């Protein structure tokens, strides 16, 4: 800072100089303070920029981690589902092998007895009373043979896919397979199956697996409360537009509130006392494979109902 007088060399005295020096000091301090403020702002802005960069980098890393975790969970879910399906396939294969072995052991003596019955009919055909008794015995052995055949067919899913199927016949044959099981558990099975139901397109074996599982599940639900006297399973079928609707209802304890939303989940399992159920997740997959739907809900008073809807077979397609 400079000041001077061009006309009077002694124009400023010491007091003026002191005042000027004091003002100069104040201006200098103001400039210095402003410089520090600018540097501080620059440092603050630079720090904020680094923080934003670091935050953005951390957010990207976090998103990558979340993506990796989701991928890992999906992989684990696929592995668990694959393991569950493998176990189920092995169980079905073991059941099929056991059924084939039992069928062989049953069919061999059945053939011998049937041959003997034919001989007896030829020799004693004139004895009407004996002939009638022999016919009854023959009918019983025929029924046994059909039951063995149904059991074998049950464990050969997919053998007769893509053919017209009468759902009432599938249900009736399945009911025959579990007749003794129901009797042992004191369960009454009620069937309401109109003969005029239109055919559907599908696999009798796979559909039989579904109804077998639903029946055994219902028996287990009934056995959870053995004191309840009205032990019933009802299977009803009807035509609903372009679909055949089948309802399987029981008077058991129903489905737990914590299970109703995941009853068809691939990882949901329940203990099978009979050991022949294929699992509700497999039932769901079978029905979906037939372009149908399956739903489960509890009844307002007691028990549960499973509703299956399958498209009617259209011969023109």
C-alpha positions in Angstrom: 0.0 0.0 0.0 1.5 3.4 -1.0 0.4 7.0 -0.4 2.3 10.3 -1.1 2.0 14.0 -1.6 3.6 15.5 -4.7 3.5 19.1 -3.3 4.5 18.7 0.4 7.1 16.3 1.5 6.1 16.7 5.1 2.4 16.5 4.4 2.0 13.2 6.5 3.1 13.1 10.1 3.8 10.2 12.3 0.3 9.8 13.4 -0.8 9.5 9.7 1.9 6.9 9.2 0.7 4.9 12.2 -2.9 5.0 11.1 -1.9 4.0 7.6 0.2 1.1 9.0 -2.6 0.0 11.2 -5.1 0.0 8.2 -2.5 -1.8 6.1 -2.2 -4.5 8.8 -6.0 -4.9 8.9 -6.2 -5.2 5.1 -3.3 -7.7 5.1 -5.0 -9.8 7.8 -8.3 -9.7 5.9 -6.6 -10.8 2.7 -4.8 -13.6 4.6 -8.0 -14.7 6.2 -9.8 -14.8 2.9 -6.9 -16.8 1.4 -7.2 -19.3 4.2 -11.0 -19.5 3.7 -10.5 -20.2 0.0 -7.9 -22.9 0.7 -10.2 -24.4 3.4 -13.1 -24.4 0.9 -11.0 -26.1 -1.7 -9.8 -28.7 0.8 -13.5 -29.2 1.9 -14.7 -29.6 -1.7 -11.8 -32.0 -2.4 -12.7 -34.0 0.7 -16.4 -34.2 -0.3 -15.4 -35.3 -3.8 -13.2 -38.1 -2.4 -16.1 -39.1 0.0 -18.6 -39.2 -2.9 -16.1 -41.2 -5.0 -15.5 -43.6 -2.1 -19.3 -43.8 -1.4 -20.1 -44.6 -5.1 -17.3 -47.2 -5.1 -18.7 -48.8 -1.9 -22.2 -48.8 -3.4 -21.0 -50.5 -6.5 -19.2 -53.1 -4.4 -22.3 -53.6 -2.3 -24.4 -54.1 -5.4 -22.0 -56.6 -6.7 -22.0 -58.4 -3.4 -25.8 -58.4 -3.3 -25.8 -59.8 -6.8 -23.3 -62.5 -6.0 -25.3 -63.4 -2.8 -28.5 -63.7 -4.9 -26.7 -65.8 -7.5 -25.4 -68.0 -4.7 -28.8 -68.4 -3.1 -30.3 -69.3 -6.5 -27.6 -71.9 -7.1 -28.2 -73.3 -3.6 -31.9 -73.5 -4.3 -31.3 -75.3 -7.6 -29.0 -77.7 -5.9 -31.5 -78.4 -3.1 -34.3 -78.9 -5.6 -32.2 -81.2 -7.7 -31.2 -83.2 -4.6 -34.9 -83.4 -3.6 -35.9 -84.6 -7.1 -33.0 -87.1 -7.1 -34.1 -88.5 -3.8 -37.7 -88.7 -5.0 -36.6 -90.4 -8.2 -34.6 -92.9 -6.3 -37.5 -93.6 -4.0 -39.9 -94.1 -6.9 -37.4 -96.3 -8.6 -37.0 -98.4 -5.4 -40.8 -98.6 -5.0 -41.1 -99.7 -8.7 -38.5 -102.4 -8.2 -40.2 -103.6 -5.0 -43.6 -103.6 -6.8 -42.1 -105.6 -9.7 -40.6 -108.1 -7.4 -43.8 -108.5 -5.4 -45.9 -108.7 -8.6 -43.7 -111.6 -9.9 -44.0 -113.4 -6.6 -47.8 -113.0 -6.7 -48.4 -113.6 -10.4 -46.6 -116.9 -10.5 -48.8 -118.7 -8.0 -51.9 -116.9 -9.4 -51.2 -118.4 -12.8 -51.0 -121.8 -11.2 -54.2 -121.4 -9.3 -56.0 -120.0 -12.3 -54.9 -123.1 -14.4 -56.1 -125.3 -11.6 -59.5 -123.5 -11.5 -59.8 -124.1 -15.3 -59.2 -127.8 -14.8 -61.7 -128.0 -12.0 -64.3 -126.2 -14.1 -63.8 -128.7 -16.9 -64.1 -131.7 -14.6 -66.9 -130.5 -12.4 -68.7 -128.1 -14.8 -72.0 -130.0 -14.3 -72.0 -129.2 -10.6 -73.7 -125.8 -10.7 -73.0 -125.0 -7.0 -69.3 -125.8 -7.4 -69.1 -124.0 -10.7 -70.6 -120.9 -9.1 -68.1 -121.1 -6.3 -65.3 -121.5 -8.7 -66.4 -118.4 -10.6 -66.3 -116.4 -7.4 -62.8 -117.6 -6.7 -61.8 -116.8 -10.3 -63.2 -113.3 -9.9 -61.2 -112.8 -6.7 -58.0 -113.8 -8.4 -58.8 -111.6 -11.4 -59.2 -108.7 -9.0 -55.9 -109.5 -7.4 -54.2 -109.5 -10.9 -55.8 -106.1 -11.7 -54.5 -104.7 -8.4 -51.0 -105.9 -9.1 -51.2 -104.5 -12.7 -52.4 -101.1 -11.3 -49.5 -101.1 -8.8 -47.0 -101.7 -11.5 -48.5 -99.0 -13.7 -48.4 -96.6 -10.8 -44.6 -96.9 -10.9 -44.2 -96.5 -14.6 -45.1 -92.8 -15.1 -45.1 -91.4 -18.6 -45.8 -94.8 -20.2 -49.1 -93.7 -21.7 -48.7 -89.9 -22.0 -50.7 -87.9 -24.5 -53.7 -90.1 -24.8 -57.4 -89.5 -23.9 -58.0 -90.4 -20.2 -61.3 -90.9 -18.3 -60.4 -89.3 -15.0 -63.1 -91.2 -13.1 -61.5 -94.5 -14.2 -58.1 -93.3 -12.9 -59.6 -92.3 -9.5 -61.6 -95.6 -9.2 -58.4 -97.7 -9.9 -56.4 -95.6 -7.4 -59.1 -96.1 -4.8 -59.0 -99.8 -5.3 -55.2 -99.8 -4.6 -55.7 -98.1 -1.3 -58.9 -99.9 -0.3 -57.1 -102.0 2.4 -55.1 -99.1 3.6 -58.2 -97.0 4.1 -59.9 -99.9 5.9 -57.0 -100.4 8.3 -57.2 -96.7 9.2 -61.0 -96.7 9.5 -61.5 -94.1 6.8 -64.5 -94.0 4.6 -63.9 -93.0 1.0 -66.8 -91.4 -0.8 -66.7 -91.1 -4.6 -68.9 -88.9 -6.7 -67.7 -89.5 -10.3 -70.2 -89.0 -13.1 -69.8 -91.5 -15.9 -70.4 -88.8 -18.5 -67.3 -86.7 -17.7 -65.4 -85.7 -20.9 -62.0 -87.2 -21.4 -58.8 -85.3 -20.7 -55.4 -85.7 -22.3 -52.7 -87.1 -20.0 -50.9 -90.0 -18.3 -53.1 -92.3 -16.1 -50.0 -93.4 -14.2 -48.9 -89.8 -13.2 -52.5 -88.8 -12.4 -52.8 -91.9 -10.3 -49.7 -90.8 -8.4 -51.4 -87.5 -7.7 -54.6 -89.0 -6.2 -52.6 -91.6 -4.3 -50.6 -88.8 -2.6 -53.7 -86.7 -1.8 -55.5 -89.7 -0.3 -52.5 -90.7 1.9 -52.1 -87.1 3.0 -55.7 -87.0 4.0 -55.4 -90.2 6.0 -52.4 -88.7 7.8 -54.4 -85.6 8.6 -57.2 -87.7 9.9 -54.8 -89.8 12.1 -53.6 -86.6 13.7 -56.9 -86.5 15.6 -57.9 -90.2 16.2 -60.7 -89.1 18.6 -62.7 -87.5 15.8 -65.4 -90.0 14.7 -66.3 -88.6 11.2 -63.3 -90.0 9.3 -64.1 -89.3 5.6 -62.4 -88.6 2.4 -64.6 -87.4 -0.5 -63.6 -87.2 -4.1 -65.9 -85.4 -6.4 -65.6 -84.6 -10.1 -67.6 -82.4 -12.4 -67.3 -80.5 -15.7 -66.5 -76.8 -15.3 -66.6 -75.1 -18.7 -63.7 -76.4 -20.8 -62.2 -78.1 -17.7 -62.8 -81.2 -15.5 -62.7 -80.2 -11.9 -61.8 -82.7 -9.2 -62.1 -81.9 -5.4 -60.4 -84.1 -2.8 -61.9 -83.2 0.6 -61.2 -84.7 4.0 -62.4 -84.2 7.6 -58.9 -84.1 9.1 -57.2 -81.3 11.1 -56.5 -79.2 8.0 -53.3 -77.6 6.9 -51.2 -75.6 9.4 -51.4 -71.8 9.0 -47.6 -71.7 8.6 -47.7 -74.4 5.8 -50.7 -73.3 3.7 -48.7 -70.8 1.6 -45.8 -73.2 0.9 -47.6 -76.6 0.7 -46.5 -77.0 -2.9 -43.0 -75.7 -2.3 -40.3 -78.0 -3.6 -38.6 -78.1 -0.1 -41.8 -78.7 1.8 -42.0 -82.3 3.0 -44.1 -84.2 5.5 -43.7 -87.7 6.9 -45.5 -90.4 5.1 -46.7 -93.3 7.2 -47.6 -95.3 4.1 -44.5 -94.4 2.3 -46.1 -94.3 -1.2 -46.8 -90.5 -1.5 -44.9 -88.7 -4.2 -44.9 -85.3 -2.5 -47.2 -82.3 -3.1 -44.4 -80.5 -5.1 -44.3 -83.5 -7.5 -48.1 -83.4 -7.7 -48.0 -79.7 -8.6 -45.4 -80.4 -11.3 -47.5 -83.3 -12.7 -50.7 -81.2 -12.9 -48.8 -78.3 -14.5 -47.4 -80.8 -17.0 -51.0 -81.6 -17.9 -51.7 -77.9 -18.4 -53.9 -77.9 -15.3 -53.9 -76.3 -11.8 -54.0 -77.5 -8.3 -55.0 -75.5 -5.2 -55.2 -76.2 -1.5 -57.3 -74.5 1.2 -58.8 -75.2 4.6 -62.5 -75.5 5.0 -64.3 -73.2 7.4 -65.4 -75.9 9.8 -62.9 -78.7 9.6 -60.6 -80.4 7.1 -59.0 -79.3 3.8 -59.8 -79.5 0.1 -57.5 -79.9 -2.9 -59.0 -78.7 -6.1 -57.6 -79.9 -9.4 -58.6 -78.5 -12.8 -57.6 -80.2 -16.1 -58.5 -79.1 -19.6 -60.9 -81.2 -21.5 -59.4 -83.1 -24.5 -60.3 -81.4 -27.8 -60.1 -84.0 -30.6 -59.9 -81.3 -33.2 -56.5 -80.0 -31.9 
